[in-house]
Amino acid sequence: MKKIFYSIAITSILASCVDLEQVPYSSLTPENFFKSEADASSAIISAYAGYTNQDVFNQYSETIHSQATDDCEWGDGRNTSNVNKNEFDKFIYTPDSKLVYDIWVAYYSAINICNYAIDNIEAMSEGTISETKRKNFIGEAKFMRAFYYFNLVRYWGDVPLREHQTTSLENLEVTRDPKETIYQLIISDLQYAEENLPSVKEYSKGDIGRATRGAASGLLAKVYLTHEEWDKAITQTDKVINSGDYKLNTSYADNFDLNKENGPESLFEIQFLAGSSNPGSIYNGFFRPPFVNINGWAGYGDNPVTKNLWDAYGSNPDGTCSDTRRNVCVRLYTREEYPNMASTILYPYYCNKYIDLTSIATRSNSGNNHPVLRYSDVLLMKAEALGRKNPADPEAYRYLNIVRRRAYGVPLDQPAECDVQPVGSVDAFVDIILLERRLELAFEAHRWFDLVRTHKLKDALMAQNPAIGSVIQEKHYIFPIPQIELDANPKLEQQDLWK
């Protein structure tokens, strides 16, 4: 499926849907298109294209999830003239910031495509689609819609709720709905997806990349964890763990090997395809340092990794690190190896997680998939939910230490020197689990969400760079409503903290 996934999506009828103020347009209409299961499948495949938007899972998403955290920072000899990146890196963005608006548009565009698919597949007559396939396809669309709304509500809190496709320019002035109402739809959509999607083992090889029952269960676990419903989060993680469909890769590095994508640890990942004419990932080119020229091109050095993150993995007395994740996630470049490196760079740490050295990869089109949900994330979510209830619960540490033991290359089922020992308070346990999530899930779009939901964003930035940390206020735990949207829609109101 990876080979056809997004090439179909780009040319499909839904790829030109945009924000709430615009209407899906095409020579193909619901009346003359939704006539077969193949048509419905094409509509669903089109909906997956929203994930490749650079404001969802590509260049600018990492501006939020890494640069606006303690993992990455422009400075110490590495600088950018990109206003979008500087604004979030230094927490000086405003309601007028372009990236604030672009993210809003990207997500509502994607939601509108999902709504378009759901509405029209639901309306297809019995003779054109089997009931099983109808539910499968709607389950996929609802999984995606839930994901998009989940991110929206984590970014903005109260946002407008749209459950149906935008078909006209009428009635576009809407208010923000309470985030609890949004969460109700997210949970309902994921429950539907969980009930109606096939398991990963029930899909054919040609369907690799589609949402599965396990992906829905895992995402719903994350929703409950964010909502601090610990028992429900435990129930959901147990569904994934007990399904037998997933396991940790023996090697952490295998999760990011181009030849081992969609492996046994993957619940859901964004499919990218290398080559100048393909919808590829931008990460490989943007993260590669500007002094590293391979296959005729150098990178931009975006997401400049902090010494803070490098040090978090720990070092042995000889400077090596027993945690195998460090060198997978981060690379320390040396001037001996790269004498053309700018002399101003104090800490030449760069993201090492997304590498495509194939000859067809370009600066903007590499084949690195982006993991959205991994089995290790599920294990850490269960550990957190258990530890939130009881920070001395042995089961919490069992799941946490399974992840750590894999990172240290020791047997998963035996006590090891790297194991975390029980602590006496919930606060201390949260610090432990946040650190482990940081080390395990670096550059996978989790850090910002984790720091915000635990209200530790300011603390983390103060530890990394007090000059930036001191700028962070309560309002930075939520995005401002884009000024363009406020101007176009008088029923929208700005966040109280941003007024």
N, C-alpha and C positions, 0 to 999 in steps of 0.2 A: 504493500500500500504506500510505502514511503515514496516510491518512484512516481506514483500517479497522484498522490494526495493533493498537493497544492497546485500542481499544474492544471488540474481540473478546476480547482477552486478559483484560480485567477481569471479563467475565461467563463466562469459560470454566471448564471443569471443574477446571483446575489452579490457578486463582488463589488458592485457599484453602490450598494446601500451606504448611506452616510448617517449623519446625526439626526436627532429628533426633529430638526427643522426641515429635513428633506425627506424625499419619498423614494422607495425603491423604483428604479426605472430600467426598462429593458424591452426589447421587442417581444420577449417571451413573458406571458402573463400567467397567473394561476389558472385561468380558464383554458389556455391551450398548452400548458406545460405539465401539470401534475396529473398525468394520465397512466402512469405505470410505477412499479417499484423502482425501476431504474431512474425515473425522474425524481422520485423521493430521495433516493440515495445520493443523486447529484446535488440536490438541495442541501442535504446534511453535510456532504463533503465540503460544500462551499462555506458552511458555517465554521468549519475548522480553520479557515483562512484567517479569521480574526486573531488567532493566537500568534501569527507571524508578524503582526503589526509591530513596528519598532517601539511603540509606546505600551505594548502588552508584554511580549516576550522577544525583545531584541534590544537594540542599542539603548534607548532611553529608559526602558524599564530598570536597567541596572543603575541608571543615574539615581533612581529612588532607592533601590534596595541595597546598594552597596555604597555609593558615594555619599548618600545622606545618612550613613552610619559610621561606625568606627572601623569598618573594614577597608574603606578606600577614601582617599582625600587628594585633591589637587594642592600641591605645595611642595616645599623642600626641593625646589628645582624642577618640578614637573608642573606645568601650567597649561591651561586651555583658554582659548578666546571664545569658546562656545558659551553663550549667555545662559542657555537652558541648564547646562551642566554646572556652571559656576553658581547659579542661583540656588540650586538644591544642595550643592556641596557646602556652601557657606550659610545656608538657611536664610537667604534674603529674597526668596520668592514672594510674590504678592498675587492678589486676584487677577492682575493684568499679565502675569507670566504666561508665555506661550505654551510651555510644557504643561501647566495646570489645565489649560483648555484642551490641548492635544490629547491628553490622557482621557479626559471626560468624553471627547468625541469618539476616540477609538473604542471605548467600552460601550457606549450607547450604540455605535454603529454595529458592533458585534452582537449586541442584544437584539437589535432590530432584525438582523439576519436570522437569529434563532427564532424569534417570534414569527417571522415570515414562514419559516419552515414548519413550526409547530401548527400554526393556524391552518395552513394549506394541506398538510399531511393529515391532520384531523378531519378535514373536510373531504378527503378523497373517498370515493364510493367503494363499496365492498368489492366490486368486480375488478378494481384496478390495483388493489393491494391486499395482502393477507393481513389478518388482525395481528399476528405475531410480528410481522415486519413493521407494521404501523407503530406498534408499541416500542419495538427496538429503535426505530428512527426517532420517534418522539423522545424516548429516553436519552438518546445521544444529545439531542437539541436541548433538553432540560438540564442535562449535566453541564453543558457549556454555558447555558444561561445562568445557572446557579453559580458557576465559577466566576463569571463576569460580575454578577451582582455582589458576590462575596468580596471581591476586590474593591468594587465601588463603595460598599458600605464600610469597609476597613479604611479606605482613603478618606471618605467624606462624611460618614455617618448617615444622617437623613438625606435621601436623594429621591428624585422622582421615580416612581414605579411604573413601568410599562410592561404589561403582560401580553399585549397583542401588537401586531405589526402596525407601523405608521403607513397609512394608505392615502392620506391627503394632507393638505396644509391647514386644515381646520382643527380647532381644539388643541393647538400645540402649547398653549399657555397652561402650565401645570405647576402645582406646588410640590414641595419636597415632602415625601412620605416618611413617617417615623422609621428609624432603622429597625425597630422590632417587627414592623410590617414587612420590611425587606427580608429579614431573617426568616419569617414565616414562609415566604415564597421559596427562598433558598432551600430550606429544609424539606418542604413539600416536593420541590423539583428533584432533589437528590434521593428522596425516598422512592419517588416514581422511577428514577433511573436505576436505583439499586434493585428494584423489583422486576424491571423489564429488560435490563441489559444482559447480554451473554457474559459469561465469565471469560477470562483471557484464554482459557484452554478450549472454549467452545468456538472461538473465532478461527477462521482460516488464516494462513500466512499472508494472503492478500489483503487481510483486514487489519494487519498490525498497525497500531497507531490510533485506532478508534477507542472511544471511551468504553470501559468495561464495568461489570458489577463491582469488582474490587476497587476500581478508581472511584466509583460513587461512594462506596463504604468509607474509603480513606479520606475523601474530601469532606464527607459528612462528619467524620471524626474530628477533622481540623475545625470545622464550623463549631461543633460542640465545645472543643477545647478553647477556642477564642471566646465563646460565650460563657465559659467557666461552668459548664455543665459536665462535671467530672465523670459521673456514673455513665452518662450517655456516651461520652467520649471513649470510656473503657469498653462499653458494649460494641461500639463501632470498630475499634481497633481489634477486638477479639474476632469479629467477623472476618477481617482480613487475615489475621494470624491463623485462625482455625480453618480457613478455606483450603490451605495447602497449595494455593496457587503461586505463592511468592516465597522467596528466600533471599538471604544476603548473598551477594557474590563473594567468592572466596577472597578476591582482591578488591579493595576499594577502587583502584584505578580502572577496573573493568567497566565501571559505570560510565566512564567518559571516553572509552575506546571506540573509535569510529567503526571498528569491525565487530563490536559487541553491543550495539545499541538495541533497545527494547529487550533487555535481558531479564533474568528471573527476579531481579530486584525492582524492576520498573513497574509501577502501577499506571503511570501516565506520563508521557513525554511528548514535547512538541517536535514534529517531524520536519527536518530541514534537509535540503538537497543541494550539494555543491554544484558550481558551474554558473557562468555569467548569465545564462538564460533561465536559470532556475530560482525558485524562492528559497534562498539559502539563509543561513545565520550570519549576522554581522559580527558576532562576538570574536571569532578568530582574528579578523582583520583589525578590529578596533582595540582588542586587548593586546595584540602583539606590539612590543615596543617599537618606537620609530627608528631605533638603531639596529633592528634585526630585519635583514632582507633575505627572504627565502622565496624561491620561484619567481624572482623578479620584482617583488614588492615588499615594502616595509609596512608596519602597522602604525596605528595612531597613539598607542600607549594609554588608551582610556582605562578607567577603573584602576588608577594607580594605587596599588595595595599599600596599606600602612605597615610600619614596623610593629605596631600594636598587634595586628593580626598574626604576623609572622611569629612574634614572641609568644603569643597565646598557645601555640602548639608545643612550646617547651623545647629545651635543648639539652643534650647530654654534655658532659664536661668538655668533650672534644669538638663541640659545635654541631654535631649531627643531631638528628631528631628520631626518636623511636616511633613516633606517631607517623605512620606512612601517609597520612592524609596531607601533611604539610607540603611535600614536594609535588603532590598531584594538584593541589589547589594554588600554590604560590611558588614562583621561581625567583631566586635571588640571582640577578645577573652581575657579572664582574667586569671590570675594565680590562683585565687581562684577556678575557675572552672577546670583549667588544670594546676595543679602544676608541671607537667612534661615538661611544656614549657621551652625552653632554656632561661636562665637568661639574655642572650645577646640581646634578641629581645626588642627593644625600643618601637616599635609601632606595636602591633600584629593585624593588619588589614589584612583580607584575603577576596578573592572573595567569595561571598555567593550566586551567581546567578545560578549556575549549581550544583544542589544537587540531588543525587540519593541514597536513603537510602534502596532501595530494596535489598533483599538478593542475587539476581542474579548479581547485579552490581559488577564489578571488578575494580581494579585500572585503567585499560586501556579500559574498555568497560562498559560505563554507557549509560543510555537511554535518556540523555538530548539532545533534539533537539537544533540546533543553529539557532536563528533568523537571517535572512539576510535582510528582509524588513518587517517593521511593519507599521501599520497605523499611529502611533504617529510620525514616521519618515516622512511620507508623509505630515502630518500637519505641522511639523517643517520646511520641505522643502518649502512648500507654504509660510509660514510665512517669511522665509528668503528671498525668491525671491521677495515678496512684499516689505519687508523692505529695500532690496538693492535698489529698485527703489525710495522708499520714506520712510525714517525711522520714519515718523510720521503717516503712513497709519494705521488707526484703524483696518483694516482687518488683517494686519500683527500681531497685538497684540491679536486679537480675536483668531486666530489659535494657537498662542503661548500660550495663557493663558488657552485654552481648555486643553492642555497637562498638564500644571502646576496644574490646578484645580483637575484633576484626581489624580495627585501625592499627593495633600494635602487633598483629600477626601471630597471635597466640590462640590456642583452642577456645572455641566459643563457650563450651560447656564446663570449663574448669576455672576455679578461682585463679586470678593472675595478679602480678605486681601492679599492673596498670588500673586495677579496679578502683572505683570510687567507693569510699566507705560512708556509712550512714551518718547523717548530721541531725541536729536536734531541733531545727526549726524549719518551717515552710519557706521563709525568706532565704535561708541558706540553701535549701534544696533548689529553689527557683534559680538562684545564681549558678548552681552546678549544672542544671539542665540547660539553661541558656548558653552557657559556655560550650557544652557538648553539641548543642544544635549549631552553634556558630562554627565550630570546627568541622562538623560533619557535613553541613549544608551550605558552606560558603559559596557565594555567587550563584545560588539557585533560587533567588528571590524570596528568601525567608527572613533575613536578618532585620529589615526595617519593620516588618509586621510583628516579629517577636519582641522587639524593643518597645514598640508602641503598645501592644496588648498588655505587656507587663509594666508599662509606664516607666521604663528605664532608658529611654532614648537620651535624655539629658545627661544622666549619670555616665552612660557609655561615651558620649562625646566629650564630656569633661575629662574623662580619663585619657581619651585619645588626644584631644587638643582643646584646652580650656578657652582659647580664643574663640573657637567655634561653639563649644558647649555653653559658654556664657550667653550666647545669642539666643539659644533655644528657650522658648516660652511655652506656656500651656497650649497656645494656638497651633504650635508646630506638630502636635499629636494628631492633627486633622487638617486636611487640605481646605483652602478657601474655595468657595464657589467661583468659577471663572467669571470675570467681569463681563465678558461677551455674552454669556448666558443670562446674566442679570439684566443686561441692557435689552436683550431680545425678549425676555419673558418677565413681565412685571409681577407675576405671581411668585417668582422665586425670591427667597430672602437669603442674604449673606449669613454665614455662620456668625453667631454672637461674638465669638472670640476674634473674629476677623473684621468686625465693624469698626 
